[in-house]
């Protein structure tokens, strides 16, 4: 997993503002990721490429910068960024695959224990009030998203940098592994969003009930007024106002929860879109690789035929 540590602390490979001369007394040292970003803003391609080589020393944050340049720019800087990503992916592929093999050796007892814990948590959620249920859904979403962030970054790097010529079996296995590892957390994210929607619908129902009761009490007051029953009119109007006040409070909560649920749903859709894009490109590369092999075999067969029938 990529680790982000002390990004703003100067390191041995950081540049010093002022060129090759020793820094003056009181001079400013452009250290950490901030220094790398500063050099990446240069108009000189050579300076930017030199700074690019340092970005991956800063974990996830540096990887994001390289991915962004690889996806959004053109020319030598983009090529350097994509080459950097490919080298990085090649260096971590075996480590990632081995880590997956080790983690997959968990005992059945551990799996059953985890399943029981999840089932217990799911049962407890249904008994909680809507606001607490939504808050827990948000917490689950944020926690799981953070856990799968390294895999997502690597998937983005694969999508941005790998072409058919570099699509080795090692990278293909890594690609499929990353997507596989995300599937279970993705289910958990979907469940969290479903729980949030359930909480929103519950408070929507309570709000609708309050409004409905207020309308019924208004009708009751009108009927009492026709009968000139002032006490019933007064009682109906008082109860109606109580329901209206309750509905007004619920509306504030409902609007807040609606925004939070929409945000969760939007983030889930964005995540699923990234995974779908990665999966789609992987399948395209596999198909291109297959056709390239078939074409190579066809060319070889024709060359053999030509050498047999048309050789002097």
C-alpha positions in Angstrom: 0.0 0.0 0.0 1.3 3.5 -0.8 2.1 5.5 2.3 2.0 9.3 2.5 4.4 10.6 5.2 5.8 14.1 6.0 5.1 15.5 2.6 6.1 19.1 3.6 9.5 18.2 5.1 12.6 18.8 3.0 14.3 15.6 1.8 17.7 14.9 0.3 16.3 15.0 -3.3 14.4 18.3 -2.9 15.5 21.4 -4.8 16.7 24.6 -3.3 15.4 27.9 -4.6 18.3 29.8 -6.2 19.8 27.3 -8.6 23.0 25.4 -8.0 24.6 27.9 -5.6 24.4 27.2 -1.8 21.3 28.7 -0.3 21.8 32.1 1.2 21.3 32.7 4.9 17.6 32.9 5.4 16.9 31.4 2.0 13.7 29.5 1.2 14.0 25.7 0.8 11.3 24.3 -1.5 10.9 21.1 0.3 8.4 18.3 0.2 5.5 17.9 -2.2 5.1 21.7 -2.4 8.5 22.0 -3.9 7.8 19.3 -6.5 4.5 21.1 -7.4 6.4 24.3 -7.8 8.9 22.8 -10.2 6.1 21.1 -12.1 4.6 24.6 -12.8 7.7 25.5 -14.8 7.4 26.3 -18.5 10.5 24.3 -19.3 9.7 20.7 -20.1 13.1 19.4 -18.9 12.6 20.9 -15.5 9.1 19.4 -15.2 10.3 16.0 -16.3 13.0 16.2 -13.6 10.4 17.1 -11.0 8.2 14.3 -12.2 10.8 11.7 -11.2 10.4 12.8 -7.6 6.6 12.7 -7.3 6.3 9.0 -6.5 8.4 9.5 -3.4 5.2 11.1 -1.9 2.9 8.1 -2.0 -0.7 8.6 -3.0 -0.5 12.3 -3.4 2.4 12.1 -5.8 0.8 9.3 -7.7 -2.3 11.4 -8.3 -0.2 14.1 -9.8 1.5 11.7 -12.2 -1.9 10.2 -13.2 -3.4 13.6 -13.8 -0.5 14.7 -16.1 -0.6 11.4 -17.9 -4.3 11.8 -18.6 -4.6 15.5 -19.3 -1.4 16.6 -21.1 0.4 15.9 -24.3 4.0 15.9 -25.5 7.2 14.9 -23.7 6.0 15.6 -20.2 3.0 13.3 -20.7 5.2 10.6 -22.2 7.5 10.9 -19.2 4.6 10.6 -16.8 3.2 7.5 -18.5 6.6 5.9 -18.6 7.0 6.6 -14.9 3.6 5.0 -14.2 4.5 1.9 -16.2 7.8 1.4 -14.4 6.1 1.9 -11.0 3.3 -0.6 -11.9 5.9 -3.1 -13.0 7.8 -2.7 -9.8 4.8 -3.3 -7.5 3.0 -5.9 -9.5 4.7 -8.9 -8.0 4.5 -7.4 -4.5 0.8 -6.8 -4.9 0.1 -10.2 -6.3 2.1 -11.9 -3.5 0.2 -9.9 -0.8 -3.1 -11.0 -2.3 -2.0 -14.7 -2.2 -1.0 -14.3 1.5 -4.2 -12.5 2.4 -6.4 -15.1 0.6 -5.1 -17.8 3.0 -7.5 -16.8 5.8 -9.2 -19.6 7.6 -12.9 -20.4 7.2 -13.4 -19.7 10.9 -12.2 -16.1 10.4 -14.5 -15.7 7.4 -17.4 -17.0 9.4 -16.6 -14.7 12.3 -16.5 -11.7 10.0 -19.8 -12.7 8.4 -21.5 -13.0 11.8 -20.2 -9.6 12.8 -21.6 -8.0 9.6 -25.0 -9.7 10.1 -25.2 -8.5 13.7 -24.3 -4.9 12.6 -26.9 -5.0 9.8 -29.6 -6.1 12.3 -28.7 -3.4 14.7 -28.9 -0.6 12.1 -32.6 -1.2 11.4 -33.4 -0.3 15.0 -31.6 3.1 14.9 -33.2 6.4 14.2 -32.8 7.8 10.7 -30.3 10.5 11.5 -28.0 8.1 13.3 -28.4 5.5 10.5 -27.5 8.0 7.9 -24.4 9.2 9.9 -23.2 5.6 10.2 -23.7 5.0 6.5 -21.6 8.1 5.8 -18.9 6.9 8.1 -18.9 3.4 6.5 -18.7 5.0 3.1 -15.8 7.3 4.0 -13.9 4.5 5.8 -14.2 1.9 3.0 -13.4 4.5 0.3 -10.2 5.3 2.1 -9.3 1.6 2.4 -9.7 1.0 -1.4 -8.0 4.3 -2.4 -4.6 2.6 -3.2 -6.4 0.2 -5.5 -8.3 2.9 -7.2 -5.2 5.0 -7.8 -3.4 2.0 -9.4 -6.4 1.3 -11.6 -6.4 4.9 -12.7 -2.6 4.6 -13.4 -3.3 1.4 -15.5 -6.0 3.1 -17.5 -3.9 6.2 -18.1 -0.6 4.6 -19.0 -0.8 1.1 -20.3 -1.0 0.5 -24.0 -1.2 -2.8 -25.9 2.5 -3.0 -26.2 3.0 -2.9 -22.5 0.0 -5.1 -21.6 2.0 -8.1 -20.2 0.4 -11.0 -18.4 1.8 -9.7 -15.2 0.0 -6.3 -15.6 -3.1 -8.1 -16.7 -3.1 -10.2 -13.6 -2.5 -7.1 -11.4 -5.3 -5.3 -13.2 -7.8 -8.2 -12.6 -6.6 -8.5 -9.0 -7.2 -4.8 -8.2 -10.8 -5.1 -9.6 -11.4 -8.3 -7.7 -10.2 -6.8 -4.4 -12.6 -3.9 -4.8 -15.7 -6.0 -5.3 -16.5 -6.8 -1.7 -15.8 -3.3 -0.4 -18.0 -2.1 -3.3 -20.8 -4.2 -2.0 -20.4 -2.7 1.4 -20.5 0.8 -0.1 -23.7 0.0 -2.0 -25.2 -1.3 1.3 -24.2 1.9 3.0 -25.9 4.0 0.4 -29.0 1.8 0.5 -29.1 2.3 4.3 -28.8 6.0 3.8 -31.7 6.0 1.3 -33.8 3.9 3.7 -33.2 6.5 6.5 -34.2 9.3 4.1 -37.4 7.5 3.1 -38.3 6.9 6.7 -38.1 10.6 7.6 -39.9 11.4 4.4 -42.8 9.2 5.4 -42.9 10.8 8.9 -42.9 14.2 7.3 -45.7 13.2 4.9 -47.7 11.9 7.8 -47.4 15.2 9.7 -48.6 17.2 6.7 -51.5 14.8 6.1 -52.6 15.0 9.7 -52.4 18.8 9.5 -54.7 18.8 6.5 -57.1 16.4 8.2 -57.3 18.7 11.2 -57.9 21.7 8.9 -60.9 19.8 7.4 -62.1 18.9 10.9 -61.9 22.6 11.9 -64.0 23.6 8.9 -66.7 21.0 9.7 -66.8 22.1 13.3 -67.1 25.7 12.1 -70.1 24.8 10.0 -71.7 23.3 13.1 -70.7 26.4 15.1 -68.8 24.2 17.5 -66.2 26.8 18.7 -64.5 24.4 21.1 -63.9 21.8 18.5 -62.7 24.4 16.0 -60.2 25.8 18.6 -59.0 22.3 19.5 -58.6 21.2 15.8 -56.7 24.4 15.0 -54.3 24.0 18.0 -53.6 20.4 17.0 -53.2 21.4 13.4 -50.5 24.0 14.4 -48.7 21.3 16.4 -48.5 19.1 13.3 -47.4 22.0 11.1 -44.6 22.8 13.6 -43.6 19.2 13.6 -43.6 19.1 9.8 -41.5 22.2 9.6 -38.8 20.7 11.8 -39.0 17.4 9.9 -38.6 19.4 6.6 -35.3 20.8 7.8 -34.0 17.3 8.7 -35.4 15.9 5.4 -33.6 18.6 3.3 -30.3 17.9 5.1 -30.6 14.2 4.7 -31.6 14.5 1.0 -28.4 16.5 0.3 -26.3 13.9 2.2 -27.9 11.0 0.4 -27.4 12.6 -3.0 -23.7 13.2 -2.2 -23.3 9.5 -1.2 -25.1 8.3 -4.3 -23.1 10.7 -6.5 -19.8 9.5 -5.0 -20.8 5.8 -5.5 -21.7 6.4 -9.1 -18.4 8.1 -9.7 -16.6 5.2 -8.1 -18.5 2.6 -10.1 -17.8 4.7 -13.3 -14.0 4.5 -12.6 -14.2 0.7 -12.1 -16.3 0.3 -15.2 -13.8 2.4 -17.2 -10.9 0.3 -15.9 -12.7 -3.0 -16.7 -13.7 -1.8 -20.1 -10.1 -0.8 -21.1 -8.8 -4.1 -19.7 -11.2 -6.1 -21.9 -10.3 -3.9 -24.9 -6.6 -4.5 -24.3 -7.1 -8.3 -23.9 -9.1 -8.3 -27.2 -6.4 -6.3 -29.0 -3.7 -8.6 -27.6 -5.7 -11.7 -28.7 -6.2 -10.3 -32.3 -2.5 -9.4 -32.4 -1.6 -13.0 -31.6 -4.0 -14.3 -34.1 -2.7 -12.0 -36.8 0.9 -13.0 -36.0 -0.1 -16.7 -36.4 -1.8 -16.0 -39.7 1.2 -14.1 -41.0 3.5 -16.9 -39.9 1.2 -19.5 -41.6 1.2 -17.5 -44.9 5.0 -17.1 -44.7 5.3 -20.9 -44.3 3.0 -21.5 -47.3 4.9 -19.0 -49.4 8.2 -20.6 -48.5 6.9 -24.0 -49.5 5.1 -23.2 -52.8 6.9 -20.1 -54.1 10.5 -20.6 -53.0 12.9 -20.9 -55.9 
